[in-house]
């Protein structure tokens, strides 16, 4: 399995600011994913990030709000831009491991005031 | 499209009780099925998986059997512990897309 770390683990931010979340994996992987988990809810896929190509965003998520970088096979970042209290969530990255399994990072707990 | 339905929660049990969390799915093709667990304040951990009909996934005393005829993947444990208190998510993959159920909050009291 893959070992995944995220930074920061939590943050409290003011509305209108931006936060960049980092995701690091201990092995090279082709596909990485970013999810949002709103309080008490299940996970919603934000986008899929493949190295060397633009991220693919799900319906309801746009690049201007959630820009993603994928500079190499072990690292990705998600930025939450121009934040509002509605962006308060847990943000999780995951990696594709084998044909059908995803492993998740520990998450970043974001509170926007 | 694909979907996963979990039993309504939350579930509260006493230590050593038997646990069942129901999960049914709708999918085209032949999905792989998963249970993930999220302990308080943590990310998701893969608990177990099954990749084809009649496969049984097991880990840490938890089991689930891939039932194609009933499109189900119910999670069971014979004797729960306080440390099993967490949110449990049933999920399936079709290709690389992972579809989650709503999650079931389990609380185990001593």
Interface residues (C-beta under 8 A of the other chain):
Chain A: X1 X6 X31 X33 X41 X42 X43 X45 X48 X92 X94 X96 X100 X101 X102 X103 X104 X105 X106 X107 X109
Chain B: X32 X34 X36 X41 X42 X43 X44 X45 X46 X49 X51 X89 X93 X96 X97 X98 X100 X101 X102 X103
